């Protein structure tokens, strides 16, 4: 199944650029659509065709979907807290852009859309691990917007017969993750604070737990999803089935800590990934504990 024509939205971003590299490595032709609002030009693969464009403008993007086999929709304004501050802008990017991608894919009759969904759609649940048959309960605008994207995928499969599949990512980390600003994850923030000899800032008591998933595993899930028989917008957890507290993550890095006031966020995430194993033949290959020492060495962090 090599030599396909693929379109990757957000291909200059963290996960998207890693996916582009993998697609090109297997011999695919790739078009990247990205407005560079959070993506970086240095992440772009020179062997891909890059188009700087805003997905919110349907007429500007429709022509690039012609002749495309698979669309991987990763573009989004990510992170919970900024969406709480500015829900209108986030809705415009995360909901309207997704609708435009689906319309363009439908009209171009692409073979499948693989949508990057989010485990944040679960919100706070009373049972762990999180299963796809649980009723979503988003507790932030970002979480709701990503769930709306899932529902649009399901609807487009049902009404327009556009094959779609939704991958619910659990806290992705790895090469090219943002190291500062609103889009940086806790692991990256802690490492940057260590480099600057600053205390690591723990939100709340640090006992909130996260299922951290390696970007290479997420990339592999996207490719497997495109090849799978899933065509009806089914949501699939992409997580390790193991979690760590924020305090435990900080301890892996080592160094002094300080606490910040708590904020609105789920107390725990933990994936049941049995559906991914069954439908995609996917399971995680990397563990945070194995990856962290090499990352620290690269950054020059010594305990």
N, C-alpha and C positions, 0 to 999 in steps of 0.2 A: 504494500500500500504506500509505496514511496512515489515521488514525482507528482504529488498533488499540488493544487493551487490553494493556498491558505491565506486568509486575511486575519490579522491579529490587531484588535483595537487595544490601545494602551501598550503597544510593543516597545515603547521606550522606557517603560516603568520596570519595577522590581521583578515581579513574576513574569510579566509579558516579555521582557527582553530575554529572560532565561528560556522561555518557551520558543521564541523565535530562533534562538541559537540551536535548540534541539531539532526543530523542524527543518532548518537549513542543513543541519548535519546529516539528516536522513535523506536529503535530496529533494525536499519540497521547494516550491516557489512561494515566496512570502511577500505580502504587502502589509505594511504597518500603517495604521491610522492613529495619530496621536497629536494632541494639541500642545504637548510639552508643558502643561500646567503643573504637573508633578513629575513627569518623565524627564529623562536627561538624554541629550544628544550623544553623550559618550557611551550610553548603553546600546545604541543602535548597531545592529549588525550590518556591515557595509554591503553584504550580499543580498540584503532585503531591499525592496523598494519602499522608501519612506515618504509618506504624505502628511504634511502638517495641516490638520483640518479639525474643525470642531464638530463632534458628532451630533450636537444639538441642531445642526443645519442639515436636514434630510437631503435637500437637493444637491448639497455640496458633496455628499458621500455616496449617493446611489450608484454612480457609474463605476466605482471601484469594486463593487460586488459582482459585476458581470463576469461570468466564467469561473467564479470561485467555487471550490469544492466544500471547504470547511471554514467556518467563521469561529474564531475564538474571541469571545467578548470579555476582555479583562479591564477595559477602561472604566474608571470610576473615581470619584472623590472619596477616598477611604477615610477611616477613623471615626470613632463614635463622638468624641468630644467636640471637634469642629462642627459636626452636623447639628449638634445641639445649639451651638452659637448662631449658625446660619442655615436653618433648615430649607429656606427657599432656594438658595443657590445649589445646595446639595441635591435637592429634589430635581432641579432642572438638569443637572449632570447625570444623576444616577437613575432617574426614571425616564425622563424624556429621551435621553440618549439611547437607552436600552430599547425603547419603543422604536426609535428610528432605525437602529441596527436590525431589529426583527422585521420591520417593514421592507428595508432594503434587501435583506436576505430572502424574504418571501418572494419579492418581485423578481429577484435574480435566480430563483429556484436553486439555491445552494443545497448541498446534500445534508448538512447538519450545522446547527449553531450550538457551540459549547459555551455555556454561560457561567461566569465566575460568581457564584453566590457566596453567602457568608453564614457562618455558624452563629453570628450575632442575632439572626432571626429567631433563635430559640428563646432569647431573653433569660429570665430566671425560671428554671424548672425545678420541680420538687424531687425529681428522680434523676439519677445518673446511671449509666452513660446516656448521652443524648441520642435519640433515635429519630429517624426521618418521619415516622408515623406520629410523633408528638405534635400537638397543636402549637404552632409558633406563637410567641408572645414578645414581639419586639419592644424594647424599652428605650430606643433612641430613634431619631429620624433616619440615621444611616441604616440601622437594622431593618426598619420598615421599608425603606426604599429598595434595599437589596432583596427583600422578600417579595415586594411588588414585581420586581424583575423576574423572579421565579414564576409568579402567577401569569405574567405576560408570556413567558416561554410556554407554559402549559397551555394557555389559551391559543397561542399561535399554532401549536401542534394539533390541538383539537379542532379549531375552526378553519385554519388555512392549510393544515397538513404539512406544516414546516417542521421537520425533525429537530428536536432540541433536547438537551440534557443539562441539568443544573448541578454544579459541584459546590458544596458548602465547605469552604475552606475554614480550617481551624488555625488561627495565629501562625501565619507563615513567617519563617526566618530563613536566612541564608545569604549567599553572595548577592551583592547589590542592594540589600535592604537599606532603606533610608536611615541615616545616622543622626539626623537632627530635624527639628521642626515638628509640625503637627502630625506628620506621617511616620515618624520613627516609632518602632516598637520598643518595649521595655528592655529587651536584651541589648539592642543597639544603643539606647540611651545610657544604660548602665556602663557599657564599655567606654563610651565617649567620656562619661564622668570620671571613670578610673584613669583614663589617659590624661585628663586635666587635673588629676589629684583632687577631685571633688567627691563629696559623699554621694552615694547612690540614693536617688529620691524614690522612696517607697510610698505609693499611694495607699492611704488608709493603714490597716494593720499588716498588709502584705500577705495575708492568708488567702486572698482570692487565688484560685487555681486555674491554670491555662493548659490546654492541650496544644503543644507547639509542634508544627509540621514543617519539615524541611522543603525548601523551594524545589529541589530536584525531584522529590516525591510528588509534589503538586504538578510539576510539568509532565511527569509520566502519567499522572491521572488524566490530564487534559488529552493527551495523545490516545490513551486507551479509551477514553470516552468517545472520541471522534470515530474510533473503529468499532465501537460496541453496537449492540442491537437496540440500545435505549434510544427511543425516538419521541417520547411523549412528555418531555419536560420533567421527568422524574428527578427529585432532589437526591443527591448522594453525598454523604459525609466523606470529607477527605481530611482525616485526622489520625493520630497515632493510636488512640485508645489508651493513652497514658498522659497524666498531667503533672505539673509542678506548681507549687505556690510561688508567688512573686519573690518571697523571701528566699526560697530555695534557688531560684534563678540567680538572684543577687549573690548568694553564697558560692555558686559555681564560678562567678567572676572574682569574688573576693574583694574585701575592702570595707571601709566604713559606710554606714547607712544612716539616712535620716528620713523621717516620715512627713508626708504631706496629708492634707485633709482628704477624706474619702470623696468619691465622685460616683455618678451614675454609671454602673457597669455590672454585668453578670457576676455573681459570686464565684461561679465555677463553669468551666467548659471541659467536656470529656466526650470524645466521639465513640459511638458504636460504629465501627467501620465494616460490619459484616455485609452490608449491602454493596459496598465498593468491591469487596472480595468476590461476592456472588455475581454481580452484573458486569464488572470491569476486569476482574482478575487482578485487582490492585491491592497491595498492602504496603505499608511504609517500610523503607529500608534503612533510614537514618534515624538515630536517636540524638537528642540534644546533648546528652552527656558525652557522646563520642565526638560530636562536631565542635563543641565549645573550646576544648584545649587548643585545637589548631587555629581557630579564629582568634583566640587571645594571643597566640604566638605571632600571628600576622600583624596584630595591632601593637605588639611589643609590651603586652601586659604580663607582668610576672608577679606572682603572689609572694 
